[in-house]
Protein backbone atom coordinates (compact mmCIF):
# COMPACT_ATOMS: atom_id res chain seq x y z
CA UNK A 1 0.00 0.00 0.00
CA UNK A 2 1.18 3.50 -0.80
CA UNK A 3 0.69 6.71 1.14
CA UNK A 4 -2.34 8.63 -0.14
CA UNK A 5 -0.43 11.85 -0.87
CA UNK A 6 -3.58 13.63 -2.04
CA UNK A 7 -5.20 13.03 1.36
CA UNK A 8 -2.06 14.13 3.23
CA UNK A 9 -1.69 17.21 1.00
CA UNK A 10 -5.33 18.08 1.73
CA UNK A 11 -4.86 17.81 5.49
CA UNK A 12 -1.75 19.99 5.34
CA UNK A 13 -3.47 22.74 3.36
CA UNK A 14 -7.20 22.67 4.24
CA UNK A 15 -9.33 25.26 6.04
CA UNK A 16 -7.33 26.70 8.94
CA UNK A 17 -4.02 25.71 7.36
CA UNK A 18 -5.01 27.64 4.24
CA UNK A 19 -6.10 30.64 6.34
CA UNK A 20 -2.73 30.59 8.09
CA UNK A 21 -0.91 30.30 4.76
CA UNK A 22 0.62 26.84 5.30
CA UNK A 23 1.87 25.01 2.21
CA UNK A 24 2.38 21.27 1.75
CA UNK A 25 5.97 20.45 0.74
CA UNK A 26 6.35 16.65 0.82
CA UNK A 27 5.27 13.41 2.43
CA UNK A 28 6.34 9.83 2.89
CA UNK A 29 4.96 7.22 5.24
CA UNK A 30 5.08 8.68 8.78
CA UNK A 31 6.87 11.84 7.61
CA UNK A 32 5.52 15.21 6.38
CA UNK A 33 7.06 18.60 5.64
CA UNK A 34 4.94 21.78 5.70
CA UNK A 35 6.10 25.34 5.00
CA UNK A 36 4.73 28.58 6.43
CA UNK A 37 5.75 31.64 4.40
CA UNK A 38 6.26 34.76 6.48
CA UNK A 39 3.48 37.33 6.37
CA UNK A 40 2.92 40.32 8.67
CA UNK A 41 -0.34 38.71 9.85
CA UNK A 42 1.88 36.18 11.68
CA UNK A 43 3.49 38.97 13.70
CA UNK A 44 5.23 42.22 12.88
CA UNK A 45 8.93 41.98 13.64
CA UNK A 46 8.58 38.42 14.96
CA UNK A 47 6.44 35.37 14.31
CA UNK A 48 3.85 34.79 17.04
CA UNK A 49 4.23 31.57 19.04
CA UNK A 50 0.60 30.71 18.31
CA UNK A 51 1.34 30.66 14.57
CA UNK A 52 4.33 28.37 15.17
CA UNK A 53 2.19 26.12 17.37
CA UNK A 54 -0.49 25.93 14.68
CA UNK A 55 2.17 24.97 12.12
CA UNK A 56 3.32 22.17 14.45
CA UNK A 57 -0.24 20.85 14.78
CA UNK A 58 -0.85 20.98 11.01
CA UNK A 59 2.38 19.14 10.17
CA UNK A 60 1.92 16.52 12.91
CA UNK A 61 -1.69 15.85 11.93
CA UNK A 62 -0.68 15.30 8.31
CA UNK A 63 2.11 12.95 9.40
CA UNK A 64 -0.27 10.85 11.50
CA UNK A 65 -2.57 10.48 8.49
CA UNK A 66 0.33 9.55 6.17
CA UNK A 67 0.16 5.81 6.85
CA UNK A 68 -1.34 3.65 4.11
CA UNK A 69 -3.10 1.75 6.93
CA UNK A 70 -5.27 4.80 7.72
CA UNK A 71 -8.68 4.47 6.06
CA UNK A 72 -10.79 7.28 4.56
CA UNK A 73 -13.40 6.79 7.31
CA UNK A 74 -10.77 7.09 10.07
CA UNK A 75 -11.18 9.90 12.58
CA UNK A 76 -8.55 11.76 14.53
CA UNK A 77 -7.81 14.68 16.83
CA UNK A 78 -4.82 16.17 18.58
CA UNK A 79 -4.77 15.12 22.24
CA UNK A 80 -1.99 17.50 23.21
CA UNK A 81 1.53 18.64 22.55
CA UNK A 82 4.50 20.14 24.29
CA UNK A 83 6.42 22.78 22.40
CA UNK A 84 9.74 24.39 23.19
CA UNK A 85 10.60 27.64 21.46
CA UNK A 86 14.35 27.65 20.91
CA UNK A 87 14.89 30.97 19.19
CA UNK A 88 13.03 34.14 18.31
CA UNK A 89 11.77 34.11 14.71
CA UNK A 90 12.13 37.47 13.00
CA UNK A 91 10.28 37.87 9.68
CA UNK A 92 11.25 34.45 8.33
CA UNK A 93 9.57 31.63 6.47
CA UNK A 94 9.26 28.48 8.59
CA UNK A 95 9.43 24.79 7.77
CA UNK A 96 7.95 22.09 10.01
CA UNK A 97 9.21 18.53 9.64
CA UNK A 98 6.96 16.02 11.39
CA UNK A 99 7.77 12.36 12.01
CA UNK A 100 5.67 9.68 13.66
CA UNK A 101 7.58 8.09 16.51
CA UNK A 102 5.02 5.43 17.46
CA UNK A 103 1.58 4.25 16.41
CA UNK A 104 -0.39 2.54 19.15
CA UNK A 105 -3.92 1.11 19.09
CA UNK A 106 -5.51 4.56 18.92
CA UNK A 107 -2.82 6.92 20.24
CA UNK A 108 0.13 8.05 18.15
CA UNK A 109 3.14 10.12 19.16
CA UNK A 110 5.38 12.16 16.95
CA UNK A 111 8.10 14.77 16.84
CA UNK A 112 8.09 18.06 14.97
CA UNK A 113 11.10 20.26 14.28
CA UNK A 114 10.53 23.83 13.05
CA UNK A 115 13.34 25.64 11.25
CA UNK A 116 13.66 29.16 9.91
CA UNK A 117 14.75 30.13 6.39
CA UNK A 118 18.44 29.77 7.34
CA UNK A 119 17.86 26.21 8.58
CA UNK A 120 18.20 27.08 12.28
CA UNK A 121 15.86 25.06 14.52
CA UNK A 122 13.55 27.54 16.23
CA UNK A 123 11.05 25.18 17.90
CA UNK A 124 10.59 21.51 18.70
CA UNK A 125 7.50 19.66 19.81
CA UNK A 126 6.24 16.25 20.89
CA UNK A 127 2.66 15.60 19.78
CA UNK A 128 0.07 13.02 20.90
CA UNK A 129 -2.78 12.29 18.49
CA UNK A 130 -5.82 10.01 18.70
CA UNK A 131 -6.51 8.19 15.44
CA UNK A 132 -9.08 5.44 14.96
CA UNK A 133 -9.73 3.08 12.07
CA UNK A 134 -6.70 1.26 10.69
CA UNK A 135 -6.53 -1.44 8.03
CA UNK A 136 -5.02 -4.68 9.25
LUMZA-457568 format. One record per residue: x, y, z of N, C-alpha, C in turn. Coordinates in steps of 0.001 Angstrom, whole numbers, padded with zeros to 6 digits, always signed. Atoms other than C-alpha are relative to their C-alpha. Example, Ala and Ser with C-alpha at 12.3 -4.5 7.8 and 13.67 -1.06 7.14 Angstrom:
// LUMZA-457568
+000890-001190+000000+012300-004500+007800+000900+001200+000000/-000820-001190-000060+013670-001060+007140-000770+001090+000730/
// end
This chain:
// LUMZA-457568
+000845-001188+000000+000000+000000+000000+000883+001241+000000/-000732-001248+000073+001179+003497-000801-000695+001064+000828/+000561-001140-000710+000689+006709+001139-000927+000744-000956/+000926-000791+000791-002337+008627-000136+000430+001462+000096/-000563-001353-000077-000430+011851-000870-001067+001073-000179/+001070-000974+000193-003576+013633-002044-000708+000279+001331/+000643-000171-001306-005201+013027+001359+000909+000786+000942/-000953-000677-000888-002057+014130+003234+000153+001456-000411/-000101-001371+000517-001691+017206+001004-001230+000812+000425/+001230-000678-000388-005332+018080+001730-000020+000367+001468/-000051-000263-001440-004858+017811+005489+000962+001150+000296/-001028-001011-000257-001747+019992+005344-000347+001363-000576/+000307-001293+000625-003475+022739+003359-001480+000374+000053/+001435-000286-000043-007202+022674+004241-000356+001045+001046/+000662-000893-000947-009333+025255+006035+000946+000900+000794/-000830-000858-000845-007330+026704+008940+001425+000091-000527/-001355-000017+000562-004015+025705+007357+000071+000986-001155/+000049-000942+001123-005013+027640+004244-000105+001430+000506/+000148-001335-000590-006097+030638+006342+001335+000497+000549/-001302-000345-000561-002728+030588+008093+001032+000255-001097/-000952-000140+001099-000913+030300+004757+000938-001178-000135/-000870+001179+000038+000616+026841+005301-000026-000641-001383/-000138+000638+001306+001867+025011+002213+000612-001390+000165/-000533+001355+000020+002379+021272+001755+001291-000016-000806/-001272+000124+000721+005967+020445+000742+000194-001435-000473/-000235+001393+000379+006351+016652+000822-000539-000942+001064/+000404+001017-000964+005275+013415+002430+000560-001354-000408/-000331+001414+000135+006343+009825+002885-000710-000657+001174/+000666+000640-001124+004959+007225+005238+000606+000479+001315/-000377-000472-001336+005077+008676+008777+000919+001214-000012/-000886-001173+000098+006866+011842+007608-000631+001043-000925/+000583-001078+000806+005518+015206+006378+000773+001291+000241/-000630-001321-000087+007060+018602+005643-001017+001040-000465/+000931-001085+000295+004936+021780+005704+000747+001311+000175/-000677-001303-000011+006101+025338+004997-001005+001084+000367/+000822-001159-000337+004732+028584+006429+000745+001256-000438/-000656-001229+000447+005747+031639+004395-000283+001145+000971/+000191-001134-000910+006265+034764+006477-000994+000987-000599/+000935-001053+000353+003477+037328+006373-000182+000834+001269/+000162-000865-001181+002924+040316+008674-001149-000436+000902/+001112+000462-000840-000336+038713+009854+000459-001005+001052/-000559+000950-000971+001877+036180+011683+000724+000705+001137/-000683-000794-001013+003492+038972+013702+000946+000985-000656/-000886-001020+000558+005226+042219+012878+001287+000008+000803/-001305+000020-000657+008926+041977+013642+000378-001351+000578/-000265+001351-000498+008583+038420+014958-001223-000839-000310/+001121+000898+000259+006443+035374+014315-000588-000435+001341/+000707+000316-001239+003848+034787+017043+000108-001498+000305/-000096+001392-000425+004228+031567+019041-001237-000804-000330/+001231+000696+000369+000602+030706+018307+000021-000464-001447/-000122+000392+001415+001344+030655+014569+000947-001184-000133/-000957+001117+000028+004330+028370+015170-000667-001260+000551/+000714+001145-000579+002192+026116+017368-001016-000577-000981/+000965+000467+000998-000492+025935+014680+000717-000760-001111/-000785+000696+001020+002166+024971+012118+000398-001386+000490/-000353+001297-000590+003317+022175+014448-001194-000948-000073/+001192+000845-000011-000238+020850+014778-000382-000438-001415/+000324+000317+001396-000846+020985+011013+000942-001077-000531/-000987+000965+000513+002382+019135+010170-000148-001356+000686/+000139+001261-000734+001917+016521+012908-001253-000747-000435/+001244+000631+000426-001693+015848+011932+000176-000675-001364/-000234+000580+001335-000682+015299+008310+000889-001236+000093/-000890+001155-000151+002110+012949+009403-000750-001205+000561/+000748+001118-000574-000265+010853+011504-000943-000636-001032/+000881+000508+001048-002573+010484+008491+000779-000571-001178/-000799+000398+001166+000328+009548+006170+000242-001505-000115/-000159+001457+000090+000160+005805+006846-000994-000577-001000/+000950+000649+000915-001344+003649+004106-001027-000861+000738/+000952+000780-000795-003099+001749+006927-001184+000836+000477/+001094-000869-000419-005274+004797+007721-001063-000003-001095/+001101+000102+000961-008675+004469+006057-000696+001353-000172/+000716-001261+000218-010791+007278+004559-001010+000311+001098/+000994-000237-001061-013395+006794+007310+000628+000137+001388/-000685-000195-001282-010775+007088+010072-000315+001388+000543/+000223-001286-000663-011176+009902+012575+001159+000261+000940/-001113-000318-000875-008547+011757+014535-000100+001391+000583/-000056-001311-000659-007812+014679+016834+001273+000080+000830/-001169-000222-000841-004820+016171+018583-000419-000100+001463/+000253+000142-001429-004771+015120+022238+000756+001093+000753/-000793-001043-000632-001985+017500+023215+001397+000020-000569/-001402-000037+000383+001528+018637+022552+000773+000930+000911/-000928-000847-000746+004505+020143+024289+000929+000628-001017/-000864-000702+000945+006421+022782+022397+001046+000801+000766/-001074-000826-000537+009739+024395+023189+000447+000954-001102/-000472-001014+000932+010602+027645+021458+001487+000214+000280/-001446-000011-000181+014351+027648+020914+000644+001312-000391/-000570-001245+000489+014893+030967+019186-001110+000907-000497/+000937-000977+000531+013028+034143+018306+000015-000065-001525/+000096+000010+001465+011774+034114+014710-000341+001406-000456/+000192-001359+000487+012131+037471+013000-000239-000039-001509/+000365-000133+001417+010285+037869+009679+000630-001062-000888/-000594+001095+000754+011248+034450+008333-001046-001040-000354/+000788+001174+000338+009569+031631+006466+000378-001113+000970/-000248+001117-000903+009259+028485+008591-000301-001316-000704/+000243+001341+000511+009431+024791+007766-000143-000951+001177/+000233+000997-001048+007953+022090+010005+000184-001380-000597/-000242+001379+000408+009214+018531+009645-000547-000896+001101/+000677+000853-000987+006956+016016+011391+000262-001464-000307/-000241+001435+000131+007773+012358+012006-000764-000746+001074/+000707+000837-000966+005673+009682+013655+001032-000851+000729/-000908+000792-000823+007580+008095+016514-000595-001377+000292/+000648+001271-000345+005023+005425+017457-001478+000074-000307/+001435+000160+000203+001583+004250+016411-000488-001088+000948/+000572+000986-000900-000395+002538+019147-001354-000428-000523/+001334+000425+000407-003916+001111+019089-000831+001163-000507/+000698-001212+000444-005510+004557+018915+000839+001255+000234/-000831-001179-000255-002816+006918+020241+001320-000090-000760/-001259-000104+000732+000127+008047+018153+000820+001115+000640/-000876-001078-000440+003137+010121+019164+000952+000345-001129/-000909-000438+001047+005380+012163+016950+000813+001198+000432/-000899-001127-000247+008105+014768+016841-000103+000977-001159/-000002-001030+001030+008095+018062+014972+001152+000954+000275/-001073-000981-000064+011097+020262+014275-000360+001156-000927/+000301-001184+000807+010532+023829+013045+001293+000773-000205/-001213-000750+000334+013338+025641+011248-000366+001288-000728/+000212-001247+000728+013661+029164+009906+000626-000101-001388/-000490+000015+001383+014753+030133+006391+001489-000320-000101/-001432+000304+000021+018439+029775+007339+000291-001439+000404/-000171+001378-000429+017864+026212+008583+000204-000162+001493/-000163+000069-001455+018200+027082+012282-001287-000525+000631/+001170+000518-000703+015865+025062+014523-000477+001057+000990/+000559-001047-000844+013546+027543+016233-001041-000531+000982/+000956+000620-000918+011049+025177+017896+000029-001510-000201/+000121+001455+000069+010594+021508+018700-001203-000394+000837/+001212+000408-000706+007497+019656+019806-000143-001514-000011/+000419+001398-000077+006241+016247+020893-001526+000041+000014/+001446-000069+000200+002655+015604+019781-000630-001366+000247/+000800+001208-000187+000074+013022+020897-001303+000200-000750/+001160-000094+000897-002780+012290+018494-000827-001270+000128/+000893+001164-000015-005819+010012+018701-000478-000237-001419/+000398+000346+001363-006508+008185+015435-000643-001378+000024/+000725+001277+000009-009080+005444+014959-000199-000479-001439/+000337+000573+001292-009729+003078+012069+001175-000313-000889/-001135+000445+000815-006702+001255+010690-000369-001257-000779/+000079+001278+000724-006527-001439+008025+000934-000962+000687/-000906+001014-000564-005021-004684+009248+001092-000344-000976/
// end
